[in-house]
Amino acid sequence: MVHFKQVAIIGAGLIGGSLGMILRRKRLADQVVGIGRRVENLKLAVELGAIDRYVVDPKEGVDRKSTRLNSSHVSESRMPSSA
């Protein structure tokens, strides 16, 4: 089984938070770091157990030696029209 020392997730919303929960539940990483702009959302992600800690500056959360997984939020206005 693969094991990571640290995983940095950019965007701890629905997708990134779900990924963090899986990583933590399956103990695939020693530490899961959430990176984002909205501190209130990052605090909630910690409370929900999706991430271990958070930062708002990506340079603080990403170590060149660590493995990084990225998750991006796509707003509805940027989604292709189904019409």
Secondary structure as the mmCIF struct_conf table of DSSP 4:
data_model
#
loop_
_struct_conf.conf_type_id
_struct_conf.id
_struct_conf.beg_label_comp_id
_struct_conf.beg_label_asym_id
_struct_conf.beg_label_seq_id
_struct_conf.end_label_comp_id
_struct_conf.end_label_asym_id
_struct_conf.end_label_seq_id
STRN STRN1 PHE A 4 ILE A 10
BEND BEND1 GLY A 13 GLY A 13
HELX_RH_AL_P HELX_RH_AL_P1 LEU A 14 ARG A 25
TURN_TY1_P TURN_TY1_P1 LYS A 26 ARG A 27
STRN STRN2 ALA A 29 ILE A 35
BEND BEND2 ARG A 37 ARG A 37
HELX_RH_AL_P HELX_RH_AL_P2 VAL A 39 GLU A 47
TURN_TY1_P TURN_TY1_P2 LEU A 48 GLY A 49
BEND BEND3 ALA A 50 ALA A 50
BEND BEND4 ASP A 52 ASP A 52
STRN STRN3 ARG A 53 VAL A 55
BEND BEND5 VAL A 56 ASP A 57
HELX_RH_AL_P HELX_RH_AL_P3 PRO A 58 GLY A 61
TURN_TY1_P TURN_TY1_P3 ARG A 64 LYS A 65
BEND BEND6 SER A 66 SER A 66
STRN STRN4 THR A 67 ASN A 70
HELX_RH_3T_P HELX_RH_3T_P1 GLU A 76 ARG A 78
BEND BEND7 MET A 79 MET A 79
HELX_LH_PP_P HELX_LH_PP_P1 PRO A 80 SER A 81
#
